Amino acid sequence: MEYKFNHKQLRSARIARGMSMKDLAEKIGVSRQMISYYESNKKSPSTATLLEIMAVLKFPREFFSAEIDAPVGGATFFRKQSANTKKTREMQQERLKYFNEIYEKLSRFVNFPTVNLPELIEKDVHDITEEEIIQKAMELREVWSIDKVSPIKNLVQLAEKNGIVIAESTVSDQTLDALSRWIADRPFIMLADNKESSVRRRFNVAHEIGHIILHNSVESIYDYSNIELKNIIERQANLFASHFLLPNNSFVDSLLSTSLEYFVELKKYWRVSIQAMLHKAHHLELINDDRYLYLVKQVAFKKWKTKEPLDNELAVEKPTLLEKVYELVVQNGIASRQELNKQFNLPLDEIEKMISPIVIIDENEKESTPTLKLIK
């Protein structure tokens, strides 16, 4: 049987694995120019060469004949935009395609939760005020049935319950924590595999939700300078996360002391990092510049900048929606695990990271789970 080779898929797999053409060429024993020929559709690899490519990139044969198109929709936002490299962003962009492919295949069988968000801001980023950001943060709490004073228990599951699809990727890079994007009519958030603390992950997710709600008018992040990205777009998303996780009045009421020891206790309550709360207290002028500088120096002296107290004790929130949808399909006999995995046309490590299909769901764990219905 004649095998159809899709040249675009080779480039996708190579980029996803973080390899240059030269890297791949050396590993499979051909010239860089030959890889260029394969990717530009001037030549197709022989069966033997394709097997070498599959062995190196660890992608299944079916992937190289599949059609996995780039998502259409709005801009892709990268957490820590100014720090991460073009290579890392491209690796995650490819995985976003795979993420969307998994969602598309699963959504043929199951209705995902309806997207439930306040009205999106549709204006130039330069014109968005902090008052508008606070308003949207409080509107989201109202839409998601959270009062305006309490800490948020499990932000990841709450977001999933309200129609945001979240997944972890196999990429590990400390310069990139997360990315988000609207694809068609649904927002997606992809988290890097950075073994981050619970509070860092929660802030990352809240930050990405900020992009989703505040920056719908942004067509491409590359339309903005690095200064605009850092000082306007990223700052606005940080402000949203801060106001959403730490409502001003309630945070002020909870701040009974400005000692670092008390901020550790507050971290237990709010599940927000000590450094984020220090920044918030300074931003609200609850502590002056001198006190803030002193506390920041104390954080550095205690080596808390990268690892704070309680980081090993607070459980890291995990996305579970894709796993639940996957299991619903399997348990209802619609498709076996093997059949579903084959439909994805993706490496097993990518599927497992995004879905965790090997994990058996505890039937007694019903809290915060979205209502899912099979499509008849």
N, C-alpha and C positions, 0 to 999 in steps of 0.2 A: 504494500500500500504506500502510495506517495505521501511523503511527509512535508507539510507546509511549514516553512520557517518564517517567523515574524521578526524582522530585524530590530524593530523598536523594543521588543522584549529583551533582547540581549543587552541593549544599552541600559534599560531599566534595571535588570538584575545586576549588572556590573556596578552601576552607581549605588544601588541599594547596599551592596557589599563594600562600598568605599574604595573601589579599585579604579585605577586609571587604565587606559587602553594598554599602556606599557606593562603595568602590573599583570594584567590578564594574559597578555601575549607571552610574557616570560614564563608564566605558570603552565601554559598549555603547549609551549614550544612552537609558536608561530611568530611572525613579525607583527609589530604594532600596526603596520600598514594593512595587514590582512584583517586585523580586528576592525580597523576603520572601514574596510570593504564590506565586512559582515554587517556593521551597524548602519552603513549608508545604502544597504541593499544592492550593492554592486556584485556581491558574491554570496553564496550560502555555504555554511560549513558542511563538510562531509559528515556522515554518521559518526565516524570515529572521533572527529574533532568536536562534534556536539557533545558526545559522551564525556570528553575531557572538560569541556566548558561546564557541563552539569556537575561533574565531580568537584571542580574548583569552586563554583559559585553556590553549589548545593541548592539548586532549583530543579524542580521536576521537569521531565521532558515536555509535558503538556503545557507548561508555562510558555515555552518558546514558540508555540503555535497559537496561543490564545490572543485575544484582543482585550487589553486592559487600558482603557483610555484615561487621560488626565481628567480629574474632576473639573466640572464647570461651576462657576459661581463667583463668589467674592474673593477677596484677598486672603492669603495665608499669613497668619501672624506667628512669629517665632519669639518665644520667651527668651529674654537676654539677647535681643537682636544684634546689638553692637558687638557682642563678644564672640558669638558663634561663627564658624567658618562657612564659606560657600559649600565646601564638601559636605559638612554635617547637615546643612539645610537641604541640600539635594538628596542626601540619603533619606531624610525624613519625608521629603516631598514624594519620593517613590513609595515609601511605606504608607503614606496617606492614600495613594492610589489603591494599594492592596487592602487597606482598611475599608475604603469605600466599596471595593469589590466584594468583600465579605458581607458588608451591610446589604448591598444590592441583592446578593444571592439569598441571604436569610430573609430579607423582606418579601421575597416571593411566597414565603410560607407563613409568615407571622406579621401581624400589625404591630409595629413599634409604637411606643407611647407617643401621643400627640405633643408637638412642641408647644410649650406653655411658657411664654415670655412676655414681659411688658412691651409696649410699642418701641421699636428700635429708633435710635437717634439717626436722622438723615440730614446731617449738616457737615460743613467743613470742620475738620478737627481743630483748626485754629479758633473756631468760634464756640467750642464746647466749654462751658463754665463748670467750676466745681459744684455750684449749686445744682446744676442739671445732673451731674454725676451722683450727688447725694440723693436726689429725687429718684433716679433710676435704681439705685441700690435699695432704697426703701420700697419702691414699687415692686421690685423683684421679690423682696421678702413677703409682701402682701400677696402677690400672685402665687407664690409657693407656700402660702399659709404658715408663714413664720411670723411671730410677733416682732415688734421693733426693739425689743430689749434683750432677748435671750441669745445665748451662743447657739451656733448651728451644729447639730450632732454629727451627721455623716453627710458631708457636702457632695461627695462623689455620687452616692446612691440617690440623693435628692435631685441632683442634676439629671441623672439617668431617668429617674421617675418622671421628669418633666420634659423628656424628649431630646436631651442632649446625649449623643452617642460618644462614649469615652473608651479609649483602649490604651494599653501600654505597648510600646514598641521594643524591639531588640537593641535599638541604638543606645549606647551609653556614652554620654558626652557632657561633662560638667558645664560646658558653655551653652547648653541648650536644654532647658527643663521641659518645655512643652510647646505645642503649636495648636492653633485653632483655625477653623475655616467653615464658612457656610458652603455646603454643597447642595445645590438645588434649594430645597426648602427646609433643610435640616442642618443644625450646627454640629460639628465634630470637634473633639479635643483628643489629641494624641500626646501621651506622656512618655518622656524618655526614661530609660532604665538606669537611673542614677542612684538608686538605693537611698533616695532622699527621705528625710524625716517626715512624720505625719504633718507637722505644721507647715513645712515647706511645700508639700504636695497640696495641701488645702489652699494655701495662698496662690500657688500656681494655677489651680483650677479656677479660683475666684477671679484671678487676673485674666484668664482666657475668656471667662464669661463676660468680663468687662469689655474685651474686644468685640465679642459677639453682639453685645447690646449697643455699645457706643460708636463703633466704627464701621457701620454698615455702608457708609458712603465711600469708604476707601476701596479703590479698585485694585491697586497694587502698592505694596510697601515700597517698591522701588521708585515710586513717584516722589518719595520724600528723602531728604538728606538724613544722614546719621544723627545729626543734632535734632532734627524734627522728630525722628523716631524715638530717640531717647528722652528728650525733654518735653515732648508733647504727647505722642501716642502711647508710649510705654508708661509715662508718668500718669496719664489719665486712667489707664488700666490698673495701675497700682493703687490709685486713689479709690477707684471703684471697689477693688478687693478690700481695702482697708475699711471703707464705710459699710460695705456689705457684711463683713465678718465682725466688725467692731462699731456698731452704731454709736454715734457721737455721745448722746446723752447718757446712754447706759454705760459706755466705757468710762466717761467722766465720773459717774457715780461709783464705779467699781474701783477707781484709783484712790485708795486711802493712804498710800505711801509711795514714795519714789525710790525706795531702796531696791537694789537688784534682787534681794531675797523676796521682796513682795511681788516683783514682776514674775518670779518663778511660780509663785502661787497663782497669779493671774493667768499664767500660761496654762495651768491645769484647767482653769475655768473656761477661758475663751478658745483654747486650742489654736493659739496664734503665737508666733515666735516672740521671744523677748525683744529682739531687735526691731521687729515690726511695731511692737507696742511702744517702744521707746520713741521711734520715729513718729508714731501717731500722737503721743503725748507732747512731743516737741512741736509738731505741726499745729496742734490745738492750743499751744502756748500754756500748757499745764506745767511744763518745766522750761526754764530759761536756757539760753545758749550755753552758759557756763556749766550748768548742771547736766545738760545733755552731753556736752563734750566730755565731761568727767565720767559719766556712765558709759559712754561709748568706749572710752579708754579702758575702763574696768572690764568691759566685755572682752576686749582684745587681750588684756592682761590675763584673764582667766581662761583664755583660749576657747571662748564661746562663739567666735565668729562662724566657725564651721560646724561645731557640735555643742549644742546647748544642753543644760539640764533637762531631763525628761524626754529627750529625743529617743532614748532606747525604751521608754515605757509607754508612750502614746502610740496606739496601733495605727499603722499606715492604712489609709482607706484605699480599697481596691475596686476598680470597675467590675461589675458583674452582669450587666445587661446582655451583652453578646453571649456570654456563657449560658444565661438562662434561656435565651431564644434558641440557641444551639441545642440545648438539652430538651427543650420543649418539642422540637422537630424530631429528635431521636426517640424520645420516650413515647411519642404518639405514632411511631412506626412509619413516619413519612419518608425518612431516609436514615440509613445507618451512618455511623461516624465516618466510615471509610468512603461512603458515597458522597457525603457532604464535603469532606476534605478534598476529594478528587474534583468536585465542582469548583472549588476555590482556585485550583491550579497554582497553588503557592507552596513554598517550603513548609515543612511541618513545624519548624522552629518559629516561623512567623505566625502561623495559625495558633499554635499553643500559647504564644505570648499575648496575642490579641484576644483569644477566646478562652484559653485554659480548658480545652475539651476533656482533658484527662481527669480533671477534678470532678468528684461526685458531689452533687448538690445535696445539702442537708435539707430534707423535706420539712423539718421543723422550723427552718429559718425563713420566716415570712415577713419580718419587719422591713418596711421601706421598699418592698418589691413592687415593681410596676405591674399593672394589669395588662396581660398579653392575650391576644385572641388569634386563633388560627384563621387564615383566609379560606373561606369555603368556595 
